[in-house]
Amino acid sequence: MDQLKRYLGIVWMLLGPAALFTLSDIAVSEIGKDPSLDRMIQWGVFVVVFVPIGIGLVIFGWYAYTGAYAPDGTDPSTE
């Protein structure tokens, strides 16, 4: 089970930047189709709100990869 947590930690660390890149790419293409102010504000809010979520995915992935979620409460990376 610990190996699964570590593999999923890598997945989360890769998913955060990939999702941010994809969302930014879609935002640029959607704004390019119709460069009105309301479209820019809408996609700007989407990107600004999702940036902390993407960063959180990377942090969560790092904790899962390093084993910080040990069942006994100890941090195996410090042992």
Secondary structure as the mmCIF struct_conf table of DSSP 4:
data_model
#
loop_
_struct_conf.conf_type_id
_struct_conf.id
_struct_conf.beg_label_comp_id
_struct_conf.beg_label_asym_id
_struct_conf.beg_label_seq_id
_struct_conf.end_label_comp_id
_struct_conf.end_label_asym_id
_struct_conf.end_label_seq_id
HELX_RH_AL_P HELX_RH_AL_P1 ASP A 2 LYS A 33
HELX_RH_AL_P HELX_RH_AL_P2 LEU A 37 THR A 66
TURN_TY1_P TURN_TY1_P1 GLY A 67 TYR A 69
TURN_TY1_P TURN_TY1_P2 PRO A 71 ASP A 72
BEND BEND1 GLY A 73 GLY A 73
HELX_RH_3T_P HELX_RH_3T_P1 PRO A 76 THR A 78
#
